[in-house]
Amino acid sequence: MKHSGIQRFTFVERVVHWVVGLSFLFLLLTGLAFSHPRLYWLTTFAGGGPTARWLHPWVGVAFSISFVAMFLIWLRDMRVDADDRAWLRAIRHYAVHDKAKVPPAGKYNAGQKMFFWTMTLLGVAYLVSGLPIWMPAGILGIGPFYGGVVNVMRLVHYLATIGGGLFLIVHVYLGTVAYPGTIGAMLHGRVTRAWAKMHHARWEG
C-alpha cells in the first residue's frame, strides 16, 4: 500500500530505529528479571533463565552496534540551536498542547533532541558498565575487573536501565497517545502535510 504525504524517515532509518527499540526492550525486560527474584518470571519470554542470561549480552552487542548506526545517521539533525532553546523555554505549553505559545520546530523539536542526547549518554553507560559484568576476567587486555568494580558497574547498569525504561515509556506515549499520527512515520516512513505543519512547521519536508 502506497502512503501519501511527506517522507520523514527512509527505510534504513526505520530499520535501525526498530532494531534499537526492540533490542532495548528485550534488554530491559531481561535486565529487570535479573534484578529481583519477583521479576524473574520475565525470563519466560526469552525461553527461560539460562537462555535469557546467554542472550542478554549478545542482544546488547546488537543494541550497541545499531545504536552507533542510529547516532551517526541522526547526529547532524540533532544539533541544538537558538530556536531549540526557545522551544525548551516553552516546553510547559507544549506539554498541555497550547501550540500558540510554542515556537515552530524544525524536523525534530528540542524535546526529541534532548531525548536523543540523553539516550546517547545512557547508551554509553550501558556499554561501559555492561562489558565488565559480562567479562570480569578482562576485555581486549583491559582488566581483570575485581569484585568492587563489577559491583559498581552493576549499580550503574541498573540505574541506567531504570532511566532508559522511563524514557522509553515517555517516548512511546508521545509517539502514540499524545500525538496521533506520529508512529506512522516509523511504520511506513511518511506523515501528512497537515501533521508536519502542526508539529514541525520549520521543516521543509
Secondary structure, 3 states (H helix, E strand, C coil): CCCCCEECCCHHHHHHHHHHHHHHHHHHHHHHHHHCHHHHHHHHHHCCHHHHHHHHHHHHHHHHHHHHHHHHHHCHHHCCCHHHHHHHHCHHHHHCCCHHHCCCCCCCCHHHHHHHHHHHHHHHHHHHHHHHHHCCCCECCECCCCHHHHHHHHHHHHHHHHHHHHHHHHHHHHHHHHCCCCCHHHHCCEECHHHHHHHCCCCCC
